[in-house]
């Protein structure tokens, strides 16, 4: 794709280049895209764009792929990077609320539309070799250090909790700044450092990776935009697209990637997962009044 000054200019350049190859329906989509504001595209679903262009959501997605964005989420991600850096958070919130309006059914559909777009986009970004490598590292690791700060904290805690339930020793850390040193000094040789960090190059990220290299720990990075920057410094990069609009929760795709890792671990070490599930249930029985809880009758 041409290296122009903004995502919109990139879009227009790509449309000009491919115009003769596009179908009438694809041209209709392109006409709308190059005349719409970034905000209109950012907050629109594929179905809405299909309605606005007299086509279908499938045509919208296909057009985005033809233009080199990999789908509508790819274009939204490109637009969002510039939009969020240029527009203050409170202004973005007002624009988001203004766009969705007060139609409660429409709001419900909007959230599910974006969630589906993000999940499908994430699914299509699978790097099978990287996924296999990450699973192999985790299954034999003596311990797992899971790092997720800010909006990524829920994904980190989710993975660590579920790993412990399967008999894999894990700890979740979300500390930032000076205090992170107290957690980081515990990272040991042979362990796996799993980092959830969508886009921002935090100072903590570099320190985490440097420490892992120093002690001989392996590294799995789950990110949206940082994979290319750190690919040569980590053992595996797994894609987890962040939200381009803020309508759905930031850690949504990170949690789904974590679930895929967990199920893969179950398949490779079924006996450990089953045994620990049995022990966990036994402990729960002791902690509950089983006579009044139908789950344990």
Beta strands, then each sheet from edge to edge (+ up, - down):
strand 1: 144-148
strand 2: 170-173
strand 3: 192-196
strand 4: 218-223
strand 5: 236-239
sheet 1: 2+ 1+ 3+ 4+ 5+
end
